[in-house]
């Protein structure tokens, strides 16, 4: 009787391990691509819940479905008027095509590296095309504050240099240039800013 119970217990344990190896969960903030021998199979799993797979043959590859951040290191860049400024760029992005993302990038580290290349390049290009005042100021028609207690004989004091675009337009330029380049990787660029 003891040997029968031991054998039955062993089969039960092996069966339970096989059942557990067949199941996986998809959390709310993630997407899953199943691979079989390294190649993706089926459509991406985006609905959260308990799912099933073939044990030992199929592998689960998880990726975020939430908004992710990219933050570059501050970099010195020349402006159009040959002044060097330190620019700190940051962006928000998300994975919209998990299959394309998996096939081209595989993981978030590769995506961050690709964002470094593309957004860094587009930021350097945009900064080099504009003068310092265009990059620093954000509003075109800003009026300077004047202290009425100071008597000014020369009207040039208290006048701001006029700008054509401003920082917001430069950020939009960077966004429009970078978004299509990132789209081919299954990534949607949501916003780009610099300081």
Backbone as JSON, one array per atom type, in Angstrom:
{
  "sequence": "XXXXXXXXXXXXXXXXXXXXXXXXXXXXXXXXXXXXXXXXXXXXXXXXXXXXXXXXXXXXXXXXXXXXXXXXXXXXXXXXXXXXXXXXXXXXXXXXXXXXXXXXXXXXXXXXXXXXXXXXXXXXXXXXXXXXXXXXXXXXXXXXXXXXXXXXXXXXXXXXXXXXXXXXXXXXXXXXXXXXXXXXXXXXXXXXXXX",
  "N": [[0.82, -1.19, 0.0], [1.99, 1.24, 0.78], [3.89, 1.61, -1.24], [2.23, 1.9, -3.45], [0.91, 4.28, -2.82], [3.11, 5.97, -2.79], [3.94, 5.85, -5.48], [1.62, 6.83, -6.71], [1.59, 9.4, -5.58], [3.96, 10.41, -6.67], [3.3, 10.44, -9.45], [1.19, 12.24, -9.33], [2.52, 14.58, -8.5], [4.26, 15.02, -10.68], [2.35, 15.37, -12.7], [1.09, 17.7, -11.76], [3.22, 19.55, -11.92], [3.57, 19.56, -14.72], [1.11, 20.64, -15.49], [1.3, 23.19, -14.32], [3.46, 24.15, -15.8], [2.25, 24.52, -18.22], [0.72, 26.76, -17.98], [0.44, 30.35, -17.91], [0.45, 33.78, -16.87], [-0.94, 36.89, -17.92], [-0.37, 40.09, -17.1], [-2.06, 43.25, -16.33], [-0.58, 45.48, -17.24], [1.02, 44.63, -19.34], [2.17, 42.99, -22.4], [2.3, 40.0, -24.35], [4.4, 37.89, -26.25], [4.44, 34.79, -27.71], [6.96, 32.4, -28.25], [8.28, 29.81, -30.26], [10.84, 27.68, -30.27], [12.42, 29.94, -30.57], [11.18, 31.46, -32.55], [8.52, 33.72, -33.22], [5.1, 32.87, -32.58], [1.7, 32.82, -33.55], [-0.64, 35.47, -32.67], [0.08, 38.55, -30.86], [-0.46, 38.43, -27.33], [-2.63, 40.32, -25.64], [-4.68, 40.65, -23.88], [-5.35, 40.63, -20.43], [-4.95, 37.96, -18.02], [-5.3, 34.39, -17.27], [-3.47, 32.16, -19.22], [-2.66, 29.57, -21.67], [0.01, 27.39, -22.75], [2.34, 25.38, -24.69], [4.31, 23.29, -22.79], [7.83, 23.61, -22.16], [8.46, 23.86, -24.89], [7.32, 26.18, -25.93], [8.0, 29.58, -25.27], [7.53, 32.39, -23.09], [7.49, 35.77, -23.81], [7.67, 38.8, -22.39], [6.46, 42.18, -22.51], [6.12, 45.7, -21.91], [2.96, 47.42, -21.84], [2.29, 49.83, -21.04], [2.84, 53.43, -20.77], [6.12, 54.43, -21.39], [9.29, 55.78, -20.29], [11.92, 57.81, -21.6], [15.05, 59.08, -21.01], [17.58, 61.14, -21.74], [21.11, 61.66, -21.31], [22.46, 64.8, -20.28], [23.74, 66.76, -22.94], [26.3, 68.53, -24.64], [25.75, 70.84, -27.19], [26.14, 72.57, -30.32], [24.66, 75.69, -31.26], [22.95, 77.49, -33.92], [24.09, 80.0, -33.96], [26.65, 79.46, -33.11], [27.09, 78.93, -30.38], [27.7, 76.97, -27.54], [25.53, 74.84, -25.85], [24.12, 73.1, -23.06], [22.03, 70.43, -23.41], [19.28, 68.73, -22.2], [17.41, 66.08, -22.93], [14.18, 64.54, -22.93], [11.65, 61.98, -23.22], [8.43, 60.43, -23.89], [7.06, 57.25, -24.55], [5.52, 54.35, -26.16], [4.8, 50.86, -26.7], [3.24, 49.91, -29.56], [2.91, 48.07, -31.59], [3.42, 45.03, -30.87], [4.52, 42.71, -32.1], [6.16, 43.63, -34.22], [7.9, 45.18, -32.72], [9.09, 43.15, -31.13], [10.33, 41.58, -33.11], [12.2, 43.38, -34.21], [13.53, 44.74, -32.1], [13.48, 43.31, -29.64], [13.89, 43.73, -26.74], [13.52, 46.06, -23.94], [15.9, 47.41, -23.37], [17.27, 47.48, -25.83], [15.45, 49.05, -27.22], [15.65, 51.47, -25.81], [18.26, 52.15, -26.47], [17.99, 52.53, -29.24], [16.24, 54.7, -29.2], [17.96, 56.56, -28.02], [19.78, 56.91, -30.14], [18.14, 57.88, -32.32], [16.48, 60.02, -31.27], [18.45, 61.57, -30.05], [20.03, 62.3, -32.25], [18.14, 63.74, -33.85], [17.57, 65.83, -32.1], [20.09, 67.13, -31.89], [20.31, 67.98, -34.57], [18.1, 69.74, -34.78], [18.74, 71.69, -32.83], [21.1, 72.71, -33.9], [20.13, 74.05, -36.12], [18.87, 76.31, -35.2], [18.98, 79.52, -33.56], [20.31, 80.49, -30.34], [18.47, 82.04, -28.83], [16.01, 81.24, -29.9], [15.8, 78.67, -28.99], [15.78, 78.88, -26.25], [13.68, 80.67, -25.46], [10.13, 80.42, -25.08], [7.78, 81.64, -25.83], [6.48, 83.73, -28.39], [5.44, 86.41, -28.43], [6.07, 87.68, -26.0], [6.03, 90.09, -23.46], [8.35, 92.2, -21.88], [8.8, 92.67, -18.35], [8.56, 95.81, -16.8], [10.17, 98.05, -14.65], [8.77, 100.68, -13.17], [9.96, 102.57, -11.55], [12.48, 102.99, -12.48], [14.16, 105.22, -14.47], [14.38, 105.51, -17.88], [16.36, 106.61, -20.47], [17.1, 105.77, -22.91], [15.38, 103.96, -25.33], [15.91, 101.34, -26.02], [16.5, 99.64, -23.95], [14.97, 97.11, -22.12], [13.64, 95.82, -24.16], [12.76, 92.9, -25.78], [14.55, 90.52, -27.74], [13.27, 89.74, -30.89], [11.65, 86.64, -31.75], [11.24, 83.87, -34.03], [10.25, 81.22, -33.99], [10.51, 79.63, -31.4], [10.94, 77.61, -28.38], [8.95, 75.6, -28.12], [8.07, 75.12, -30.75], [10.43, 74.12, -31.82], [10.68, 71.75, -30.37], [8.45, 70.42, -31.41], [9.32, 70.11, -34.02], [11.4, 68.26, -33.67], [9.89, 66.09, -32.75], [8.23, 65.55, -35.01], [10.15, 64.75, -36.86], [11.31, 62.49, -35.67], [9.26, 60.66, -34.94], [8.18, 59.08, -37.22], [10.45, 57.54, -37.79], [10.72, 55.95, -35.55], [8.37, 54.56, -35.62], [8.61, 52.36, -37.35], [9.69, 50.44, -35.75], [7.68, 49.51, -34.19], [7.04, 51.23, -32.2], [5.45, 53.94, -30.61], [5.93, 57.31, -30.5], [5.21, 59.57, -28.03], [5.68, 62.08, -26.83], [8.14, 64.66, -26.84], [10.56, 66.48, -25.12], [12.82, 69.11, -24.12], [15.34, 70.52, -21.96]],
  "CA": [[0.0, 0.0, 0.0], [2.87, 2.39, 0.84], [4.5, 1.81, -2.56], [1.18, 2.41, -4.32], [0.71, 5.7, -2.46], [4.32, 6.67, -3.22], [3.88, 5.96, -6.95], [0.51, 7.74, -7.01], [2.05, 10.73, -5.19], [4.95, 10.84, -7.67], [2.58, 10.79, -10.68], [0.42, 13.45, -9.05], [3.47, 15.71, -8.48], [4.7, 15.26, -12.06], [1.19, 15.93, -13.41], [0.9, 19.08, -11.29], [4.29, 20.36, -12.51], [3.25, 19.73, -16.15], [-0.02, 21.57, -15.58], [1.81, 24.52, -14.01], [4.32, 24.56, -16.91], [1.37, 24.86, -19.35], [-0.02, 28.0, -17.71], [1.13, 31.6, -17.64], [-0.49, 34.88, -16.7], [-0.65, 38.18, -18.54], [-0.82, 41.16, -16.2], [-2.72, 44.36, -17.01], [0.35, 46.43, -17.84], [1.99, 43.99, -20.23], [1.78, 42.25, -23.59], [3.11, 38.79, -24.42], [4.63, 37.2, -27.52], [4.88, 33.4, -27.52], [7.92, 31.94, -29.25], [8.53, 28.38, -30.3], [12.21, 27.53, -30.76], [12.95, 31.27, -30.88], [10.39, 32.17, -33.56], [7.19, 34.07, -32.71], [3.96, 32.13, -33.12], [0.41, 33.41, -33.22], [-0.76, 36.91, -32.47], [0.44, 38.99, -29.5], [-1.49, 38.29, -26.3], [-2.73, 41.62, -24.98], [-5.73, 40.58, -22.85], [-4.84, 40.08, -19.18], [-5.61, 36.76, -17.51], [-4.59, 33.12, -17.29], [-3.34, 31.64, -20.59], [-2.01, 28.26, -21.75], [1.05, 27.2, -23.77], [2.96, 24.06, -24.69], [5.46, 23.39, -21.88], [9.2, 23.36, -22.6], [8.65, 24.19, -26.3], [6.96, 27.58, -26.12], [8.51, 30.5, -24.25], [6.75, 33.61, -22.92], [8.29, 37.0, -23.87], [6.82, 39.88, -21.86], [6.84, 43.57, -22.77], [5.2, 46.68, -21.32], [1.95, 48.07, -22.67], [2.1, 51.16, -20.46], [3.7, 54.5, -21.28], [7.49, 54.29, -20.89], [10.04, 57.03, -20.36], [13.29, 57.84, -22.1], [15.71, 60.27, -20.47], [18.96, 61.19, -22.21], [22.08, 62.4, -20.5], [22.7, 66.14, -20.84], [24.77, 66.77, -23.97], [26.66, 69.84, -25.17], [25.45, 70.95, -28.62], [26.28, 73.93, -30.85], [23.49, 76.32, -31.87], [23.23, 78.1, -35.22], [24.98, 81.14, -33.73], [27.94, 78.91, -32.64], [27.2, 78.89, -28.92], [27.48, 75.62, -27.04], [24.6, 74.77, -24.72], [23.89, 71.76, -22.55], [20.63, 70.1, -23.66], [18.81, 67.51, -21.54], [16.2, 65.69, -23.65], [13.43, 63.41, -22.39], [10.5, 61.65, -24.07], [7.52, 59.38, -23.47], [6.78, 56.38, -25.69], [4.89, 53.08, -25.81], [4.84, 49.82, -27.72], [1.91, 49.78, -30.17], [2.93, 46.87, -32.42], [4.33, 44.15, -30.13], [5.22, 41.77, -32.97], [7.23, 44.38, -34.89], [8.84, 45.53, -31.65], [9.83, 41.95, -30.76], [11.18, 41.15, -34.23], [13.27, 44.33, -34.5], [14.27, 45.21, -30.94], [13.48, 42.22, -28.65], [13.71, 44.11, -25.34], [13.47, 47.5, -23.66], [17.25, 47.96, -23.44], [17.52, 47.77, -27.25], [14.59, 50.17, -27.58], [16.24, 52.68, -25.22], [19.44, 52.45, -27.28], [17.51, 53.07, -30.51], [15.73, 56.03, -28.88], [19.15, 57.4, -27.85], [20.32, 57.22, -31.47], [17.23, 58.67, -33.16], [16.11, 61.29, -30.63], [19.68, 62.35, -29.87], [20.39, 62.85, -33.56], [17.16, 64.75, -34.25], [17.73, 66.99, -31.21], [21.29, 67.84, -32.34], [19.99, 68.64, -35.84], [17.19, 70.87, -34.53], [19.46, 72.73, -32.09], [22.07, 73.31, -34.81], [19.42, 74.87, -37.11], [18.24, 77.47, -34.57], [19.81, 80.34, -32.69], [20.12, 80.27, -28.91], [17.25, 82.69, -28.34], [14.88, 80.43, -30.35], [15.76, 77.44, -28.2], [15.52, 79.2, -24.84], [12.37, 81.3, -25.26], [9.02, 79.57, -25.49], [6.67, 82.43, -26.37], [6.91, 84.73, -29.38], [5.0, 87.78, -28.16], [6.21, 87.98, -24.59], [6.37, 91.48, -23.13], [9.19, 92.23, -20.68], [8.32, 93.45, -17.21], [9.33, 97.05, -16.64], [10.09, 98.67, -13.34], [8.43, 102.09, -13.41], [10.8, 103.46, -10.75], [13.72, 103.23, -13.2], [13.99, 106.16, -15.58], [15.19, 105.07, -19.02], [16.44, 107.63, -21.52], [17.27, 105.04, -24.17], [14.24, 103.05, -25.45], [16.36, 99.99, -26.36], [16.49, 98.86, -22.73], [13.65, 96.53, -21.83], [13.03, 95.27, -25.37], [13.24, 91.53, -26.02], [14.91, 90.19, -29.12], [12.13, 88.99, -31.47], [11.92, 85.27, -32.18], [10.33, 83.4, -35.07], [9.6, 79.96, -33.61], [10.46, 79.38, -29.96], [11.29, 76.26, -27.96], [7.86, 74.66, -28.37], [8.11, 74.76, -32.18], [11.63, 73.3, -32.03], [10.32, 70.43, -29.85], [7.54, 69.82, -32.39], [10.18, 69.73, -35.15], [12.08, 67.03, -33.27], [8.86, 65.06, -32.7], [7.8, 65.2, -36.38], [11.25, 64.06, -37.55], [11.65, 61.22, -35.01], [8.13, 59.73, -34.82], [8.12, 58.06, -38.27], [11.62, 56.66, -37.7], [10.47, 55.0, -34.47], [7.19, 53.77, -35.97], [8.99, 51.1, -38.0], [10.08, 49.5, -34.7], [6.51, 49.19, -33.38], [7.05, 52.17, -31.08], [4.77, 55.22, -30.82], [6.49, 58.41, -29.74], [4.1, 60.37, -27.51], [6.07, 63.45, -26.52], [9.58, 64.94, -26.7], [10.85, 67.79, -24.52], [14.2, 69.31, -23.67], [15.58, 71.64, -21.05]],
  "C": [[0.86, 1.26, 0.0], [3.49, 2.65, -0.53], [3.48, 2.36, -3.55], [0.95, 3.89, -4.07], [1.92, 6.53, -2.9], [4.33, 6.89, -4.73], [2.8, 6.95, -7.35], [0.91, 9.18, -6.69], [3.06, 11.29, -6.18], [4.28, 11.26, -8.98], [1.77, 12.08, -10.51], [1.32, 14.69, -9.08], [3.95, 16.05, -9.88], [3.58, 15.88, -12.87], [0.94, 17.38, -13.03], [1.96, 20.0, -11.86], [4.04, 20.6, -14.0], [2.12, 20.73, -16.34], [0.44, 23.0, -15.32], [2.71, 25.05, -15.14], [3.5, 24.96, -18.14], [0.7, 26.22, -19.18], [0.93, 29.18, -17.53], [0.09, 32.69, -17.51], [0.01, 36.12, -17.44], [-1.22, 39.23, -17.61], [-1.38, 42.32, -17.0], [-1.76, 45.29, -17.73], [1.34, 45.8, -18.79], [1.33, 43.31, -21.43], [2.73, 41.07, -23.7], [3.2, 38.31, -25.87], [5.1, 35.79, -27.17], [5.85, 33.04, -28.63], [8.08, 30.44, -29.13], [9.86, 28.17, -31.0], [12.77, 28.86, -31.26], [12.17, 32.07, -31.9], [9.0, 32.49, -33.01], [6.09, 33.25, -33.38], [2.67, 32.83, -32.69], [0.47, 34.93, -33.1], [-0.29, 37.28, -31.07], [-0.75, 38.84, -28.55], [-1.53, 39.59, -25.52], [-3.8, 41.65, -23.89], [-5.16, 39.98, -21.58], [-5.62, 38.82, -18.77], [-4.71, 35.54, -17.58], [-4.62, 32.55, -18.7], [-2.6, 30.3, -20.56], [-1.03, 28.22, -22.91], [1.55, 25.77, -23.71], [4.21, 24.14, -23.81], [6.76, 22.98, -22.56], [9.47, 23.72, -24.06], [8.38, 25.67, -26.54], [7.45, 28.41, -24.95], [7.67, 31.77, -24.25], [7.71, 34.8, -22.91], [7.38, 38.17, -23.5], [7.37, 41.24, -22.25], [5.74, 44.49, -22.23], [4.16, 47.15, -22.33], [1.66, 49.48, -22.15], [3.03, 52.18, -21.12], [5.06, 54.39, -20.59], [8.23, 55.62, -21.04], [11.42, 56.8, -20.95], [13.89, 59.14, -21.62], [17.18, 60.22, -20.88], [19.85, 61.92, -21.21], [22.25, 63.79, -21.11], [23.9, 66.13, -21.79], [25.04, 68.19, -24.43], [26.47, 69.83, -26.68], [25.66, 72.38, -29.09], [24.96, 74.42, -31.46], [23.91, 76.92, -33.21], [24.2, 79.27, -35.08], [26.27, 80.73, -33.02], [28.16, 79.02, -31.14], [26.92, 77.47, -28.46], [26.57, 75.68, -25.82], [24.47, 73.31, -24.3], [22.4, 71.47, -22.66], [20.32, 68.75, -23.02], [17.46, 67.15, -22.15], [15.52, 64.53, -22.94], [12.18, 63.21, -23.24], [9.65, 60.58, -23.39], [7.14, 58.57, -24.71], [6.07, 55.12, -25.2], [4.97, 52.12, -27.0], [3.42, 49.65, -28.27], [1.81, 48.57, -31.09], [3.91, 45.88, -31.79], [5.12, 43.19, -31.02], [6.4, 42.45, -33.67], [8.32, 44.77, -33.89], [9.71, 44.33, -31.3], [10.8, 41.53, -31.87], [12.38, 42.08, -34.44], [14.12, 44.7, -33.3], [14.44, 44.17, -29.82], [13.21, 42.67, -27.21], [13.8, 45.62, -25.17], [14.86, 48.15, -23.73], [17.61, 48.33, -24.88], [16.69, 48.97, -27.71], [15.16, 51.48, -27.04], [17.47, 53.11, -26.03], [19.03, 53.07, -28.62], [16.93, 54.47, -30.32], [16.89, 57.01, -28.68], [19.66, 57.86, -29.21], [19.42, 58.2, -32.22], [16.91, 60.02, -32.52], [17.32, 62.18, -30.39], [20.09, 63.03, -31.16], [19.44, 63.97, -33.99], [17.26, 66.0, -33.37], [18.96, 67.8, -31.62], [21.03, 68.6, -33.64], [19.13, 69.87, -35.62], [17.9, 72.02, -33.81], [20.44, 73.45, -33.02], [21.42, 74.21, -35.85], [18.85, 76.15, -36.53], [19.24, 78.23, -33.69], [19.42, 80.12, -31.24], [18.8, 80.84, -28.41], [15.99, 81.91, -28.72], [14.71, 79.2, -29.47], [15.38, 77.72, -26.75], [14.11, 79.74, -24.63], [11.25, 80.42, -25.78], [7.85, 80.36, -26.09], [7.19, 83.53, -27.28], [6.63, 86.17, -28.93], [5.07, 88.16, -26.69], [6.64, 89.44, -24.39], [7.22, 91.48, -21.86], [8.54, 93.07, -19.58], [9.2, 94.68, -17.06], [9.09, 97.61, -15.25], [9.9, 100.16, -13.57], [9.32, 103.06, -12.62], [12.13, 103.77, -11.45], [13.42, 104.13, -14.39], [14.94, 105.74, -16.7], [15.17, 106.17, -20.07], [16.58, 106.97, -22.89], [16.16, 103.99, -24.26], [14.64, 101.61, -25.78], [16.33, 99.08, -25.13], [15.07, 98.35, -22.48], [12.94, 96.0, -23.05], [13.63, 93.88, -25.59], [13.55, 91.33, -27.49], [13.75, 89.39, -29.71], [12.56, 87.58, -31.9], [10.88, 84.85, -33.21], [9.56, 82.16, -34.61], [9.43, 79.81, -32.1], [10.69, 77.9, -29.66], [10.2, 75.23, -28.28], [7.84, 74.21, -29.83], [9.31, 73.89, -32.49], [11.36, 71.88, -31.52], [9.38, 69.7, -30.81], [8.3, 69.36, -33.63], [10.87, 68.4, -34.87], [11.09, 65.87, -33.29], [8.47, 64.6, -34.11], [8.89, 64.46, -37.15], [11.49, 62.67, -36.97], [10.51, 60.21, -35.01], [8.05, 58.7, -35.94], [9.29, 57.07, -38.22], [11.43, 55.6, -36.61], [9.28, 54.1, -34.77], [7.52, 52.44, -36.6], [9.43, 50.04, -36.98], [8.89, 49.08, -33.83], [6.35, 50.08, -32.18], [6.32, 53.44, -31.48], [5.42, 56.26, -29.9], [5.34, 59.31, -29.31], [4.46, 61.82, -27.3], [7.59, 63.54, -26.4], [9.73, 66.34, -26.13], [12.34, 67.89, -24.23], [14.28, 70.51, -22.76], [17.05, 71.99, -21.07]]
}
